[in-house]
C-alpha cells in the first residue's frame, strides 16, 4: 500500500499543520485525563470486539449493537468491505479519498471512476451515477467529500441509496466528516442503513474527536452485512485506550453540538478571505477543510507555495496526487481563528 | 471470527487473572510515564507505517528495516500472511494458538492438522513434519508453543526451516513467547529469516512488555515477503501510543535480561508445586505459562475447578476449545510468587 500520500505526513512537531482534517477544538471532555490515568489499562487486553463501545455507539445512533462494527480507524473497515461483501466492480466518483481505490485494488476488484465537474464544484451528479450503476455492485461515496468539501444533502443521499438498493448495488457511504456539518442531524440515513441490506454508513471518531493517534471508526449497516465485515476482523483490533477514549468522547454532547457551529463560522470566514486573495479560488465546502486552486494556469503546481508556507512554519495538503485533480490544487483544514489568520496572511504573502 | 475464545476474557477487574500470558513484571521502564505524558500525541496521526519503530526493531534484531513489518498486534500479521503469500494449504501442528486456523479459513486456505503426542509433552516431531510438507505450501509453528509450553531448540527450528526451504514451503514461526525463554538469545533464526525467502518470524511486544492493551507485534523476513505483507496493510494500522511505548520498551535492556531468569525460576517453582498436587499433571514448559491436566478420567472437564477458583477470585484458561486437547486441560500463566502461591493453594483446596 502506498502510505504517506495522505495529509498528516508532516514530521516537524512545531509546525502549524493544515494538512490534517481534525477538530480544532482539541480533545473533548475528559479524554485527556482518561488517557493519562489509564496506564494500568494497557496491562490488560482490550475488549476483543469492542462490545461495550459498540453498545454506546448503537445507543447514540438509535440502532441495535448488531448493526454496528468497530474498526481500528474507519480505514480498517474500508479495507475489509471489498473482501467482506465480495466486490467485483465498484464505482468511485473522483476526486475523493484515495483509500477506496487502494482497498479495492488489494481485493482485485475492478473500478469505474466517475469524474465530477470542477465547474459544478465537484458535486456528484445522481443522474450520472444511475447510469454507471448498471455494471457495478458497489458505490463508494464520501459525504461531505474529501478533499472537495462538497455535500449531498440528506434527500439526495437517500435518493441514491434507494437507487442502489433497487439495482442491488451496495452503497458505501463514508461519513467521516459528517458531524462537522450542520446538516448531520437531519440525515435519516442510519435508519435506512439498518434495514436496507445495500447500504453501509462509515463513521470516524478519530477526526471529529481530534484523536487520530488512537484509531477509531465504525460502520452501521444491516446485521447480515455487519456479520460479514466482523467475520474478517481479527480479535483485539482496537486498542484499549481508543475504546476508553471513545466511550468518554461521545458523552460530551456540548462538544458535539458546538463543533459544527464553530466550524461553519470559521469556514465562512476562511473561504471569504481565501477567495479574496487574487489568483486563488476556494471551493464551497460543507466540511472542516477547504479545497483551493491556484488559478494561474501557467503555474505547474503548488510546490512553490508549499515551500514558502513551510518557511512560515505552515503545512498544507498538496492535492496533486488525487485522481481527478492536478498539482494546482491544495487543501487546508479549518482551524482556530488565530491559526487561520496566520495561514491567510502567509498565503497572501507567498502568492503576491 | 469467533472472539472471546482466548484467554483474557475475564471481565471482573479485581480478579487474579492466570488466563493471560503477559509479563508479570509489569510495564518496563518509562512506558507508563510515556503514556500518561502523551495525551497530546493522540492529537496527531501515527507514523503511517511505523517507520521509526521499525528502524529501532531492525537495530535490535541486527537486520535491515526492509526486513521488518509492524503489526497492530502480531495477530494482524497472522491474518495478513495467508493473503499476502497466497497460502493454498497449510500445516498446523496441534494443539496450538487457534488464530492460525481462523486466519487460514478466512482466506479459504486448506489446513492439514498434525497431532502432537501428549506422551511426548506435545513436542512437534520434525520427522512427521517432513512427511506432511509434501503437499503444503506453508507451516505454522508456535515456539514455544501456546498452550503447551513445549519448545523446539534453535537447532531443531533451523533444521525445520531448512527442510521447508528445500520444499519451497513457507515456515511461519510464531515466537510470541520466545523472549520469555532463556534460549531466546541463542537462536540464529532471524538471520536465517532475512535471507531464506521461506521463513517468517513473528514477534509480539504485547506479551513480553506487558502491554496487550496497546497492540504491537512485528515480523522479520526476506524483504520480498515483507513487501507482500505490507502491501495488504492499511495506513496508520498501529496507534501512536503503541509506537511510543514500543520505542521506549525496547530501551529497557535490564527488563529484557531479567524477565527470562525470573520466569524460569517461578515456572520451576510452580511446576513442582502443581505436579505435587494429587490428580494434577503439569506439562514441562519453556514459556511463561504452564499447561495442566486433571488426571482423573471420570472428570468431564475443568468447569468445576474453574468455578471454585473463581470463588477465590482466580481465573484460569480452560483449554477445552483447543483442537487436540479436551476439557480436562487448562493453562495458567506464570506470575509473581505471592500470586502463584494463591493459585496453588486454591487449586489444592479445590481438587481435594
Interface residues (C-beta under 8 A of the other chain):
Chain A: X1 X3 X4 X6 X8 X9 X20 X22 X26 X27 X31 X32 X33 X35 X36 X37 X38 X39 X41 X42 X43 X44 X45 X46 X48 X49 X72 X73 X75 X76 X78 X79 X99 X102 X103 X106 X210 X211 X212 X213 X214 X215 X230 X231 X232 X233 X234 X235 X236 X237 X239 X240 X241 X242 X245
Chain B: X1 X3 X4 X6 X8 X9 X20 X22 X26 X27 X31 X32 X33 X35 X36 X37 X38 X39 X41 X42 X43 X44 X45 X46 X48 X49 X72 X73 X75 X76 X78 X79 X99 X102 X103 X106 X210 X211 X212 X213 X214 X215 X230 X231 X232 X233 X234 X235 X236 X237 X239 X240 X241 X242 X245
